[in-house]
Amino acid sequence: METLYGRKGILESFEAGYKAANPEVTKEDLDQAYQKFLGNHKELQSAKPTTEETVSMIEDYFNSFSSKEHAFAEEMSRKHRTLQQSFTKAVLVWLEHIAEPFIWDANGATGYSVDGRNEASQKTAQKLLKGWELLGDQDEKNTHRMPPSQWLHMI
């Protein structure tokens, strides 16, 4: 996970080690020491989270029974417009992915596997994509039978 000061694991490891050696350290002294450490290790400053780490952060955020979708949408609406466009494309790709029915044949399994916990998500995605197809048939500019994620223009 990326933080203001680099990867979360690196920050936590540094803090644990520094506090063990300096039990009376203040927050300000710890921050100053960590900034000096990062200054000597430039490769740690721009560490970007992997896809797995990003999914894990999303999992941590949404893995509760409280509804955070609206707060997430509000916060995303304040981000850079190009980022919003990229995020929308990712959501569309996700919907297209989960809409694919699970098929098991001689070549193996394809599509999105469902059970009672995510079946409604798949059915909703399938309905949304069916609506996209119907709209494309009626649209004079036509979507050329493109899935929404491919039709969405990126800057």
Residue pairs with C-beta under 8 A, 6 or more apart in sequence:
1 7
1 8
1 9
1 49
1 53
1 56
1 57
2 8
2 47
2 48
2 49
3 11
5 11
5 34
5 35
5 38
6 38
6 44
6 45
6 47
7 44
7 47
7 49
10 44
10 47
11 34
14 33
14 34
14 37
15 30
15 34
18 25
18 30
18 33
18 34
19 25
19 30
22 29
25 33
38 44
38 45
49 57
61 68
61 72
62 68
76 84
76 87
77 84
79 87
82 155
85 152
85 154
85 155
86 154
88 152
89 149
89 152
89 154
92 147
92 148
92 149
92 152
93 149
95 125
95 128
95 129
95 148
96 125
96 129
96 147
96 148
96 149
97 112
98 112
98 118
98 121
98 122
98 125
99 112
99 122
99 125
99 126
99 128
99 129
100 110
100 111
100 112
101 111
101 112
101 122
102 109
102 110
102 111
102 112
102 113
102 114
103 109
103 110
103 111
112 122
114 121
114 122
129 147
129 148
132 143
132 147
132 148
133 145
135 143
136 142
136 143
136 144
136 145
136 146
143 151
144 151
